[in-house]
Amino acid sequence: GAVVSQHPSRVICKSGTSVKIECRSLDFQATTMFWYRQFPKQSLMLMATSNEGSKATYEQGVEKDKFLINHASLTLSTLTVTSAHPEDSSFYICSAFDFRSSYNEQFFGPGTRLTVL
Amino acid sequence: GESVGLHLPTLSVQEGDNSIINCAYSNSASDYFIWYKQESGKGPQFIIDIRSNMDKRQGQRVTVLLNKTVKHLSLQIAATQPGDSAVYFCAENKAGNMLTFGGGTRLMVKP
């Protein structure tokens, strides 16, 4: 089956610093990757849609200058949380869309736990 | 189960019993629905999906039922095992392959 990885799995940073999270599709090409944020005991909330070679599309209420997304290749998308604050602490999950799938299935990464001190 | 804000509804079942987890979706135009299982500290794991032209689909120990009239989705797990303990989310595919997730239900299996 299709595998998506994320790096790092956990990161702790100081307030005001920037953190980069990588999402990779390991055995398929992903024209589209999605970034989600999940707070404790809550559901996944879509932050942005990342298309290879073009600008990301952000959901309402998500600051594009704070959450920088780059999808430079068909197997890699990165999310950079800039000037991180404690309220950005969350579980960040990416998913990748496999265009070969007739059911449009998304494959999810294992998530990245971000803690901002 | 329906979302009740910050507190996930919990379904507690005895090992070996059948579990039924419910979900109400919002958009009558959604044409694809998926159930995911999420264990603590991990990403969602695909369980089963169903297209809107079907009302039932079966997998291994799992069945998904879709009632488009009342916009209701359910996941049935047969002979529930301790390894089934997790949070279960339904998701609907609206447009552009974007998923909207339901609030989630925590399944606890008692040995």
Interface residues (C-beta under 8 A of the other chain):
Chain A: V4 Q6 T32 F34 K41 Q42 S43 L44 M45 L46 T49 F91 I93 S95 F97 Y103 N104 E105 Q106 F107 F108 G109 P110 G111 R113
Chain B: S3 L6 H7 L8 Y32 I34 Y36 G41 K42 G43 P44 Q45 F46 D49 R51 F89 N93 G96 N97 M98 L99 T100 F101 G102 G103 G104
